Amino acid sequence: MSNNKFEEHFTSAQIEVRVGRGENQKSFKAHESALTESSEYFKTTLSFPNGIEKETRVIKLEEDVDEPEIFGFFLQNCYTGTVQMGLTLEKGQLTKFAKLYALGDRLISPSTREFAFGVLRDRLQNGQATQPSFFVDDLVDAATIIYRKTPYPTPEEEIAKNKKEAVSEYDDDDGEVTENTGDIESSRRIRALFTRYMVYNIKAVRERRKTVLVDLARENEDFCVDMLSSDDLVSAATTRQEASAASNPLGAYGLGYIKPNSQRRDQVALRSAAQ
């Protein structure tokens, strides 16, 4: 953080943010400039001339994704650009940073989403390599949070995005053309990341958490589409020598009755987005 930004944060007015509900609610004091610079939600909420939040300097966050511990991570990242954590994957860590990603999505904070994505990517790689006993359970819990708590673009939004893909931003600093990514691309990327590791561990996931896997697939068509879009799943199913594995890879794992409506959305190739 530059000296100017540091000074700006600590000389701006404070805002009280009440996070959670009932006995679990906790109040945080944060500087207005830190909140509005990191989050479009706070910026918009505090910009209404006659808004009650602007007048009282109090904002309440009471949605399901609003948890005091996770909001504390959000504030750490607002002020320091990071969150204190151990050097290796710990039990429950994937779940916490999936919640941080979901909170960043709710608060319209690209920097928070990007930070959480980076942590999740690194810790998933670490967990896949070391295979701690809690890895598969945490993987499923974190994937469930991502699919249930973060929105995915509607078919109309996907069509609109595709029409704009030819439009790019020109970087004046180095003269290179860069892709204009946004919320839709962020949603694709985080799902691709979790799809990859769910596929890598599909046998263990089915053995340990089949009920959760089935519930998620039944209630969330996006999850089915993403899993069925994975070449890795086809390969893994084929190695089981199931007759229908290539055409119905989920069927090779006892989940063949779960079939997404292919007309809802063309299968989006997410598998390469997490690279």
C-alpha positions in Angstrom: 0.0 0.0 0.0 1.4 3.4 -1.0 1.9 6.1 1.7 -0.8 8.2 0.2 -3.3 5.4 0.3 -2.3 4.5 3.8 -2.8 8.1 4.9 -6.1 8.3 3.1 -7.5 5.2 4.8 -6.6 6.3 8.3 -7.8 9.9 7.9 -11.2 9.0 6.4 -14.4 8.6 8.5 -15.1 5.3 10.1 -18.0 3.1 9.3 -19.6 0.5 11.6 -20.4 -2.8 9.8 -22.6 -5.2 11.7 -22.1 -8.7 10.4 -24.3 -11.7 11.0 -27.6 -12.1 12.9 -28.7 -12.5 16.6 -26.1 -13.7 19.0 -23.6 -14.3 16.2 -23.6 -10.7 15.1 -20.4 -8.8 15.5 -19.6 -5.1 14.9 -16.5 -4.0 13.0 -15.1 -0.5 12.6 -13.4 0.3 9.3 -12.4 3.4 7.4 -14.7 4.5 4.7 -12.0 4.8 2.0 -10.8 1.3 2.7 -14.3 -0.2 2.2 -15.3 1.9 -0.8 -12.0 1.3 -2.6 -12.2 -2.5 -2.1 -16.0 -3.0 -2.7 -18.5 -1.6 -5.2 -21.2 -2.6 -2.7 -19.9 -0.3 0.0 -19.1 2.4 -2.5 -22.7 2.3 -3.9 -24.3 2.0 -0.5 -22.5 5.0 0.9 -23.0 7.1 -2.2 -26.8 7.7 -1.8 -27.2 11.3 -0.6 -30.2 10.6 1.6 -29.4 6.9 2.3 -29.8 5.8 5.9 -26.4 4.1 5.9 -24.7 7.3 4.9 -26.5 9.2 7.6 -26.1 6.7 10.4 -22.6 5.4 9.3 -23.9 1.9 10.0 -24.2 -0.9 7.5 -25.8 -4.3 8.3 -24.7 -7.5 6.5 -27.2 -10.2 7.3 -27.1 -12.6 4.3 -26.1 -16.3 4.6 -22.6 -15.5 3.3 -22.1 -12.8 5.9 -20.1 -14.3 8.7 -18.0 -12.3 11.2 -14.8 -14.5 10.8 -14.9 -14.3 7.0 -15.6 -10.5 7.1 -12.6 -10.2 9.3 -10.6 -11.9 6.5 -12.1 -9.4 4.1 -10.9 -6.4 6.2 -7.4 -7.9 6.5 -7.2 -8.1 2.8 -8.6 -4.5 2.4 -5.9 -3.1 4.5 -2.9 -5.3 3.8 -3.7 -7.1 0.6 -3.4 -10.5 2.3 -4.8 -12.7 5.1 -2.7 -14.3 7.8 -2.5 -18.1 7.4 -0.1 -21.0 7.7 2.2 -22.1 5.0 0.5 -25.4 4.4 -3.1 -26.5 4.0 -5.0 -26.9 7.2 -8.3 -28.5 8.0 -11.2 -26.2 7.2 -9.1 -23.7 5.2 -10.6 -24.5 1.8 -14.1 -23.9 3.2 -13.1 -20.6 4.8 -11.5 -19.2 1.6 -14.5 -20.5 -0.5 -16.6 -18.4 1.9 -14.3 -15.5 1.4 -14.6 -15.8 -2.3 -18.4 -15.9 -2.0 -18.3 -12.8 0.3 -16.2 -11.0 -2.2 -18.7 -11.9 -4.9 -21.6 -10.5 -2.7 -19.7 -7.3 -1.9 -18.6 -6.9 -5.6 -15.0 -6.9 -4.6 -12.8 -8.2 -7.5 -9.6 -7.9 -5.4 -11.1 -10.1 -2.7 -12.3 -12.7 -5.2 -8.9 -12.7 -6.9 -7.0 -13.1 -3.6 -9.3 -16.0 -2.5 -9.0 -17.7 -5.9 -5.2 -17.6 -5.6 -5.3 -19.1 -2.1 -7.7 -21.8 -3.2 -5.7 -22.7 -6.3 -2.5 -23.0 -4.3 -4.0 -24.9 -1.4 -5.9 -27.3 -3.7 -2.6 -28.1 -5.4 -1.0 -28.6 -2.0 -3.8 -30.9 -0.9 -3.8 -32.9 -4.0 0.0 -33.5 -3.7 0.0 -34.3 0.1 -3.5 -35.9 0.4 -4.2 -35.1 4.1 -7.0 -37.1 5.6 -9.4 -34.1 5.6 -8.7 -33.1 2.0 -11.7 -34.7 0.2 -14.2 -33.6 2.8 -13.0 -30.0 2.7 -12.9 -30.1 -1.1 -16.5 -31.1 -1.3 -17.6 -28.6 1.4 -15.8 -25.8 -0.4 -17.1 -26.8 -3.9 -20.6 -26.8 -2.4 -20.2 -23.3 -1.1 -19.0 -22.1 -4.5 -21.9 -23.6 -6.4 -24.6 -22.6 -3.9 -23.4 -19.2 -2.8 -22.0 -17.6 -6.0 -24.2 -16.8 -9.0 -23.6 -18.1 -12.5 -24.5 -16.2 -15.6 -27.9 -16.9 -17.2 -28.0 -18.0 -20.8 -28.9 -14.4 -21.7 -25.8 -13.1 -19.9 -23.7 -15.7 -21.5 -24.9 -14.7 -25.0 -24.3 -11.0 -24.2 -20.8 -11.8 -22.9 -19.9 -13.8 -26.0 -21.0 -10.9 -28.2 -18.6 -8.7 -26.4 -15.6 -11.1 -26.4 -14.1 -9.4 -29.4 -13.9 -6.2 -27.4 -10.7 -5.8 -25.5 -8.9 -3.2 -23.4 -5.8 -1.5 -24.6 -3.0 -1.3 -22.0 -1.3 2.1 -22.4 1.6 1.1 -20.2 3.0 -1.6 -22.4 1.0 -1.4 -25.6 -0.5 -4.9 -25.2 -4.1 -5.8 -25.8 -5.6 -7.6 -22.8 -8.8 -9.5 -22.4 -11.6 -7.7 -20.7 -12.6 -10.2 -17.9 -15.4 -9.6 -15.4 -17.9 -11.4 -13.2 -18.8 -14.0 -15.8 -15.2 -15.0 -16.4 -14.5 -15.1 -12.6 -17.5 -17.5 -12.2 -16.2 -19.7 -14.9 -12.7 -19.8 -13.5 -13.6 -20.7 -9.9 -16.0 -23.4 -11.0 -13.3 -24.8 -13.4 -10.9 -25.0 -10.5 -13.2 -27.0 -8.3 -14.5 -29.1 -11.1 -10.9 -30.2 -11.9 -10.2 -31.4 -8.3 -13.6 -33.0 -7.9 -12.9 -35.0 -11.0 -9.3 -35.9 -9.9 -10.8 -37.2 -6.6 -14.2 -38.5 -8.0 -13.8 -42.0 -6.6 -13.0 -40.8 -3.1 -15.7 -38.1 -3.2 -18.3 -40.7 -4.2 -17.2 -43.1 -1.4 -17.0 -40.5 1.3 -19.6 -37.9 0.4 -21.9 -39.4 -2.2 -25.1 -38.0 -0.5 -23.7 -34.4 -0.7 -22.5 -35.0 -4.3 -25.9 -36.2 -5.3 -27.8 -33.4 -3.6 -25.5 -30.8 -5.2 -26.0 -32.4 -8.6 -29.7 -32.6 -8.3 -30.2 -29.0 -7.2 -27.5 -27.3 -9.3 -27.6 -27.9 -13.0 -24.4 -25.8 -13.4 -22.5 -28.5 -11.4 -23.7 -31.3 -13.7 -22.9 -29.3 -16.9 -19.4 -28.5 -15.6 -18.7 -32.1 -14.6 -20.0 -33.5 -17.8 -17.8 -31.0 -19.7 -14.7 -32.4 -18.3 -12.5 -34.6 -20.5 -10.7 -35.7 -17.3 -14.0 -37.3 -16.0 -14.5 -39.1 -19.3 -11.0 -40.5 -19.1 -11.4 -41.5 -15.4 -14.7 -43.2 -16.1 -13.3 -45.0 -19.2 -10.5 -46.5 -17.1 -13.2 -48.3 -15.0 -14.2 -50.2 -18.2 -17.8 -49.2 -17.9 -19.6 -49.9 -21.2 -21.3 -46.5 -21.2 -18.5 -44.5 -19.6 -17.5 -42.5 -22.6 -21.1 -41.3 -23.3 -22.2 -41.1 -19.7 -19.2 -40.6 -17.4 -21.2 -39.9 -14.3 -23.0 -43.2 -14.8 -19.7 -44.9 -14.2 -19.8 -43.6 -10.7 -23.4 -44.4 -9.9 -24.7 -41.0 -10.8 -26.0 -41.7 -14.3 -29.6 -40.7 -13.5 -28.5 -37.1 -12.9 -28.7 -35.4 -16.3 -28.7 -31.7 -16.9 -31.1 -30.0 -19.4 -28.7 -29.6 -22.3 -31.1 -27.0 -23.9 -30.7 -24.6 -20.9 -27.2 -23.7 -21.9 -24.6 -25.0 -24.3 -22.0 -26.8 -22.3 -19.4 -24.2 -21.3 -15.8 -25.4 -21.7 -14.6 -24.5 -18.2 -11.9 -27.1 -17.9 -9.1 -24.9 -19.3 -10.0 -21.7 -17.4 -8.3 -22.7 -14.2 -4.9 -23.1 -15.8 
